[in-house]
Amino acid sequence: MASVKKRHQSGFTYMALLFFVAIMGVTLAATGQLWSTAQQRIKERELLYIGGEFQRAIGAYYERTPGAIKRFPTQLDDLLTDRRMAGTVHHLRRIYLDPMTLSADWGLVQAPDGGIMGVYSHSTSTPVKTGNFADEQAGFDAAESYADWRFIYVPAKEAVPGR
């Protein structure tokens, strides 16, 4: 009689252990998913910041062009050291890595004059953020991938005298 009771108890312990392992697996899977989403959100914030820095630097380069005809930079390195004036100007301190691809290889938006008027990530991943973007990021809410987030400097319309 004692051996039957002992076998019944060991089966119960085995089932409890299996149940515990299953619960732990589900909990760890859910935690991993939450962590992955949190990491992607951090990378998105970084991409928005870095893209904004490129956009600001391209705008500063364009607006500080000597003379009447404004020019966009011909390469991203022009933003690091701008020698078009008497003193050297640094619109950016460094070329940032794309936080989505971990590469310095940015997609370039070409300006009508052949220069660079914007940058974008080469990542084809789907964004988590789909709303509440700043005004200069209009259209980002409809993006299907991070490559659709285009950080473009658009010059203000010049006032035409006499109009």
ZIPETA-V199762 format. One line per field, one symbol per residue. ss: DSSP state (H for helix, E for strand, - for the rest). phi: phi as a letter, one per 20 degrees, with the letter a starting at -180 (. if undefined). burial: 1 if it has 24 or more other ideal C-beta (glycine too) atoms within 12 Angstrom, else 0. A space follows every 50 residues. Layout:
ss=???
phi=???
burial=???
This chain:
ss=-HHHHHHHHHHHHHHHHHHHHHHHHHHHHHHHHHHHHHHHHHHHHHHHHH HHHHHHHHHHHHH---------E--HHHH--E------E--------E-- --E---EEEE-----EEEEE--------------HHH--HHH---HHH-- EE-----------
phi=.fffffffffffffffffffffffffffffffffffffffffffffffff fffffffffffffeffneefcefebfffffcddfdfdfddfcebeffffe dlceeefdefegeneddacbfefdfefefcalefgfdgnffefebffeed ededfffffegnd
burial=00000000000000000000000000000000000000000011011101 11111011111101100001111001011001000000001100110111 10000111100000111111111010101000000010010010011111 1110000000000
